[in-house]
Amino acid sequence: MPAIPELDDPLSDGHVRIRLAAERDIPEVLIAHQEDPRLASALGLERPPSGARLGRAMEEAPALRAAGSAVTLTILEPGSDDCRGQIHADRFDWEHAHANVAIWVAPDARGRGLGSHALALAAGWLIDACDLVRVQLLTPPDNDAAIRAAESAGFTREGVLRAHARFSGSRVDLAVLSRIVSDPARR
């Protein structure tokens, strides 16, 4: 199984930058969950993460990246190193060359295009650096902001996977959007 490459320097398109997640992001992640009580459920989490859980995740990140299992990228505004959101890539299927991504943007940074620009950069990097053919995003069908961001980032809405996942004891539908290697980067 290939390793997910190191991202030595942040990627940028002039509107947003992304870099590997770091321990220094934890306070902003906790604040985002505090300011948006629905963020955890939108990410498929039963409850918001604790500082200790986020710290363990940062400790595990290099091993997960080296194993080709997962990577978390932090969204930054130009000229700042403050976490404005994150993109998490996981469920890498190296045989079939695809992976899943999930995104969140801090409440006070929403509506400015950071999510769509960051998704475009992340998907392009995953396709190029990891030699993937497909990057997909699964989100509740009523998550209009995530769907708009993904479509603006060059993802195509493919449909709804009915009763696809279990959340809080119930089956939930998930919209699926994807960007493949032959798609244009942004719309």
Order of alpha helices (4+ residues) and beta strands (2+ residues): beta-beta-alpha-alpha-alpha-beta-beta-beta-alpha-beta-alpha-beta-beta
